[in-house]
Amino acid sequence: MIKKIGCIGLGVMGAPIAMHLIRAGFDVRGYARRADFFATDGAELIAAGLTPSETPAALAADVDLIITNVVTGDDVYDVLIGHEHAVCHAAAHHGLIVMDHSTIAPDKARQIGQAMYDHGIGWVDAPVSGGGIGAVAGSLVSMLGGHMRDVAAVLPVLSAYTSGHRHIGEMGAGQVAKLCNQIAQVVTIQGVAEAMRFAAIHHADQNAVLDVMMQGFASSKMLELMAPKMIADDYAPGMESRLHAKDLNVAVTAAKQNGQTLPATECVFTLLNAIQEKGWNKKDTSILYQHLKNK
């Protein structure tokens, strides 16, 4: 049974997850690459009971489960494998499992997962959907890839901060499901932006249009969340556009490697890249609407 948990990556997603775990009664440890993190942004976690560790290896030597919440596949590799203080070099890790909540390429997840197995460490790729709002609310949804024994072991942990989860298949399958989610989600955000801009150009009340759309077949979570932000020109980040751009890059690259084209996804990826060039990388992805207004 998992009792001690080590968290690597304590940002917008990782910090609320760690807090939920503390409140659920787990013994939670944490590692942050920034030297002053626990004296500044992480002070609330320390006050709540989190114990800091100096290196990923030191963290791994004293826990049952490592949860990673970092940005790229290279970041995951770095903290787990890439240097002498990485998780795989822990003094002892009998029965240790790594659960990765980052969104990375399926092939990278399989590579890292196999490396974990080679070191006697379990692996679950478990990307999540719900963003920072879902992390704070404890209502994330997780897509799981890995051996059933490892997945079964982490389910009681996931119940502390998710409202749903599904075991998709073997290593990498969780990442495939997450990229499917991101493809549908971000293409939909662009569709919402175009619909709201169309309403404005034709002098229709955008709020009235939104209300009736929410009652019809166009209704969706992205319409519900993003349209009000677009109407209000409120681009405070729920999900930073740079992260959606990163995810679509992973999806488009993986598709091309398998001979697949994603026409709509590639189009929105191009738009997101243009947004990054404008310096809007830390704005919410609803900034796609502002990009349309500027054309």
Buried (B, 14 or more C-beta within 10 A) or exposed (E): EBEBBBBBBBBBBBBBBBBBBBBBEBBBBBBBEEEEBBEEBBEEBBEEBBBBBEBBBBBBBBBBBBBBBBBBBEBBBBBBBBEEBBBBBBEEBEEBBBBBBBBBBBBBBBBBBEBBBEBEBBBBBBBBBBBBBBBBEBEBBBBBBBBEEBBEBBBEBBEBBBBEBEBBEBBBBBBBBBBEBBBBBBBBBBBBBEBBBEBBEEEEEBEEBBEEBEEEEBEBEBBEBBBBBBBEEEBEBBBBBBBBBBBBBBBBEBBEEEEEEBEBBBEBBEBBEEBBEEEBBBBBBBBBBBBBEEE
